[in-house]
Amino acid sequence: MTRIFLLSVLLSSAAVAQPSTPTPIVFADARTSTSSYAGLYATDGGMIEVRPGTSGITLIAHGAPVAARLTGLSSSDTHTDAHAAALLDAWVTGDLEAVVTSVRSERQFESAESFARYRSALVRGHGDAIAASVVGTFDSIYGGQVTLVQLLFDRGSEWASLVWDENDELVTMTRGLSPVVVGTAEPTSRDTFTGTGTDTGTGTEVRFERGQDGRVETIRVDDRFVAIR
């Protein structure tokens, strides 16, 4: 009787002593589980929008300064970036003909006039163009790709966008930036996500913080970017 009792105690102790296996984060319905994070968060230069995705969240930048600060979440199209850089070199020197040749043939006449007006307006306001740089190419929420660029002048700078069609031909060059997807992230723990889907974005931490009432109030991206709901 005593032996049976001791054996039972030993087996119970061994079971308790077994190391526990961490429970993985499993969302039965990712869209529903991430809905509390959805919405717009304000920061300097614009906003970041969080949308529930099929397995996590999608991050959308509203405003050029916001997209520029979140390039680490996405992997830019190097071919399109190189094409954009070449066009910018021509734009800075005033060689708009070289820029127009990248537009679909039936749009070139109209585009030539549009590009000339746009450049003239910028030069009148900021002085001569000095340089231009490519920030990155993103997927637009309206379809196609958009390359964000920064134009430097004698007096200040401007954000601008090169908009491409489905055949990678230039559609237009315009001021500012329409909303673009800057990255996606999957849950790793409560209120914490990790960037996925790109070489540069993988591993980037996206963390949400809650207020005293338990509601999500803040989003942080690797502690270098903060936005408030």
C-alpha positions as CSV (number, residue, x, y, z in Angstrom):
1,M,0.0,0.0,0.0
2,T,2.8,2.4,1.0
3,R,4.8,1.5,-2.2
4,I,1.8,2.2,-4.4
5,F,1.3,5.5,-2.6
6,L,4.9,6.5,-3.0
7,L,5.0,5.5,-6.7
8,S,1.8,7.6,-7.3
9,V,3.5,10.6,-5.6
10,L,6.7,10.2,-7.7
11,L,4.8,10.0,-11.0
12,S,2.7,13.0,-10.1
13,S,5.9,15.0,-9.2
14,A,7.5,13.9,-12.5
15,A,4.5,15.1,-14.5
16,V,4.6,18.5,-12.8
17,A,8.4,18.8,-13.3
18,Q,8.1,18.3,-17.1
19,P,9.1,21.5,-19.0
20,S,6.1,23.2,-20.5
21,T,5.9,23.7,-24.3
22,P,5.2,27.4,-25.3
23,T,1.8,27.8,-26.8
24,P,2.1,29.2,-30.4
25,I,0.0,32.3,-31.3
26,V,-2.9,30.9,-33.3
27,F,-5.6,33.1,-34.6
28,A,-8.7,31.2,-35.8
29,D,-9.8,34.2,-37.8
30,A,-6.9,36.7,-38.3
31,R,-9.2,39.5,-39.7
32,T,-11.4,39.3,-36.6
33,S,-8.5,39.0,-34.1
34,T,-6.6,41.9,-35.6
35,S,-9.6,44.2,-35.9
36,S,-8.8,46.0,-32.7
37,Y,-5.6,47.4,-34.3
38,A,-7.3,48.6,-37.5
39,G,-7.5,52.3,-38.1
40,L,-5.5,55.5,-38.7
41,Y,-2.6,56.6,-36.5
42,A,-1.3,60.1,-36.7
43,T,2.4,61.2,-36.8
44,D,4.5,64.0,-38.1
45,G,4.0,64.3,-41.9
46,G,0.9,62.1,-42.2
47,M,-0.7,59.0,-40.9
48,I,-0.2,55.2,-41.0
49,E,-3.2,53.0,-41.6
50,V,-3.5,49.5,-40.2
51,R,-5.8,47.0,-42.1
52,P,-6.5,43.4,-41.0
53,G,-4.9,41.0,-43.4
54,T,-5.4,37.3,-44.2
55,S,-2.7,36.3,-41.7
56,G,-1.9,39.5,-39.8
57,I,-1.9,43.2,-40.7
58,T,-1.2,45.4,-43.6
59,L,0.5,48.8,-43.1
60,I,-0.4,51.7,-45.4
61,A,1.4,55.1,-45.4
62,H,-0.6,58.2,-46.0
63,G,1.9,60.9,-46.8
64,A,5.4,60.9,-48.3
65,P,7.3,61.6,-45.0
66,V,5.6,58.5,-43.4
67,A,6.5,56.2,-46.3
68,A,10.1,57.5,-46.3
69,R,10.5,56.6,-42.6
70,L,9.0,53.1,-43.2
71,T,11.1,51.9,-46.2
72,G,12.7,49.2,-43.9
73,L,9.4,47.3,-43.9
74,S,9.3,46.8,-47.7
75,S,11.6,45.6,-50.4
76,S,11.8,48.2,-53.2
77,D,11.7,47.2,-56.9
78,T,15.4,47.7,-57.8
79,H,14.7,47.7,-61.6
80,T,12.0,50.4,-61.2
81,D,14.2,52.4,-58.8
82,A,17.0,52.4,-61.3
83,H,14.7,53.5,-64.1
84,A,13.3,56.3,-61.9
85,A,16.8,57.5,-61.0
86,A,17.7,57.8,-64.7
87,L,14.6,59.8,-65.4
88,L,15.3,62.1,-62.4
89,D,18.8,62.8,-63.7
90,A,17.2,64.0,-66.9
91,W,14.5,66.0,-65.0
92,V,17.1,67.9,-62.9
93,T,19.0,69.0,-66.0
94,G,15.8,70.0,-67.7
95,D,15.9,67.3,-70.4
96,L,12.1,66.6,-70.3
97,E,12.2,64.9,-73.7
98,A,14.1,62.0,-72.1
99,V,11.4,61.8,-69.4
100,V,8.5,61.9,-71.9
101,T,9.9,59.0,-73.9
102,S,9.1,56.7,-71.0
103,V,5.4,57.5,-71.3
104,R,3.1,55.5,-73.5
105,S,3.3,57.0,-77.0
106,E,-0.4,58.1,-77.2
107,R,0.1,60.1,-73.9
108,Q,3.4,61.7,-74.7
109,F,2.1,65.0,-76.1
110,E,-0.1,65.7,-73.1
111,S,2.6,64.5,-70.7
112,A,5.2,66.8,-72.2
113,E,3.0,69.9,-71.4
114,S,2.2,68.6,-68.0
115,F,5.8,67.9,-67.0
116,A,6.9,71.3,-68.3
117,R,4.2,73.1,-66.2
118,Y,5.0,71.1,-63.1
119,R,8.8,71.7,-63.4
120,S,8.3,75.4,-64.1
121,A,6.1,75.9,-61.1
122,L,8.6,74.2,-58.8
123,V,11.5,76.2,-60.1
124,R,9.6,79.5,-59.7
125,G,8.9,78.6,-56.1
126,H,12.2,77.0,-55.1
127,G,14.9,78.1,-57.5
128,D,17.0,75.9,-59.8
129,A,16.8,72.1,-59.4
130,I,20.0,70.8,-57.9
131,A,19.5,67.1,-57.4
132,A,17.0,64.3,-56.9
133,S,16.9,61.0,-55.1
134,V,14.8,57.8,-55.2
135,V,13.3,56.9,-51.8
136,G,11.7,53.6,-52.9
137,T,9.0,52.0,-55.0
138,F,5.7,50.9,-53.4
139,D,2.4,49.2,-54.3
140,S,-0.3,51.8,-54.5
141,I,-3.6,51.0,-52.9
142,Y,-5.2,52.0,-56.2
143,G,-3.2,49.5,-58.2
144,G,0.2,49.7,-59.9
145,Q,3.4,51.0,-58.5
146,V,4.5,54.4,-57.3
147,T,8.1,55.5,-56.8
148,L,8.6,58.1,-54.1
149,V,11.3,60.7,-54.9
150,Q,12.7,63.8,-53.2
151,L,13.6,66.8,-55.4
152,L,16.2,69.3,-54.1
153,F,16.3,73.0,-55.1
154,D,18.3,76.1,-54.3
155,R,15.6,76.9,-51.7
156,G,14.2,73.8,-50.2
157,S,12.9,70.4,-51.3
158,E,9.7,68.7,-52.5
159,W,8.3,65.2,-52.4
160,A,7.1,63.8,-55.7
161,S,5.9,60.6,-57.2
162,L,6.5,58.7,-60.4
163,V,3.4,56.7,-61.2
164,W,3.7,53.5,-63.3
165,D,1.1,51.5,-65.2
166,E,0.8,47.7,-65.4
167,N,3.4,47.6,-68.2
168,D,6.0,49.6,-66.1
169,E,5.6,52.6,-68.3
170,L,5.5,56.1,-66.8
171,V,2.0,57.5,-66.4
172,T,2.8,60.8,-64.7
173,M,5.0,62.7,-62.2
174,T,3.1,64.4,-59.5
175,R,3.6,66.2,-56.2
176,G,3.3,64.3,-53.0
177,L,2.3,60.6,-52.6
178,S,-1.0,58.7,-52.8
179,P,-1.5,56.0,-50.1
180,V,0.9,53.1,-50.5
181,V,1.5,49.7,-48.9
182,V,4.7,49.9,-46.9
183,G,4.6,46.4,-45.4
184,T,2.8,43.4,-43.8
185,A,3.3,41.8,-40.4
186,E,2.2,38.6,-38.6
187,P,1.4,38.2,-34.9
188,T,4.2,36.8,-32.6
189,S,2.5,37.7,-29.2
190,R,-0.2,39.8,-27.9
191,D,0.1,43.3,-29.4
192,T,3.3,42.5,-31.1
193,F,3.9,41.6,-34.8
194,T,6.9,40.9,-37.0
195,G,7.4,42.2,-40.5
196,T,7.1,39.6,-43.2
197,G,7.1,39.0,-46.9
198,T,10.3,41.0,-47.9
199,D,14.0,40.6,-47.4
200,T,14.4,43.9,-45.6
201,G,11.1,43.8,-43.7
202,T,11.3,40.4,-42.2
203,G,12.2,40.7,-38.5
204,T,11.0,44.3,-38.1
205,E,9.0,44.6,-34.9
206,V,5.6,46.3,-35.0
207,R,4.2,46.8,-31.5
208,F,1.0,48.3,-30.3
209,E,0.4,49.9,-26.9
210,R,-2.8,50.2,-25.0
211,G,-4.2,52.9,-22.7
212,Q,-5.6,52.4,-19.2
213,D,-9.0,51.5,-20.7
214,G,-7.4,48.6,-22.6
215,R,-7.9,50.2,-26.0
216,V,-5.1,50.3,-28.6
217,E,-3.6,53.8,-28.7
218,T,-0.1,53.7,-30.2
219,I,1.8,51.9,-32.8
220,R,5.6,51.6,-32.8
221,V,7.9,50.2,-35.5
222,D,11.3,49.1,-34.2
223,D,11.0,52.1,-31.8
224,R,12.1,54.4,-34.6
225,F,8.6,55.3,-35.6
226,V,5.7,56.2,-33.4
227,A,2.1,57.1,-34.3
228,I,-0.9,57.8,-32.1
229,R,-4.6,56.9,-32.7
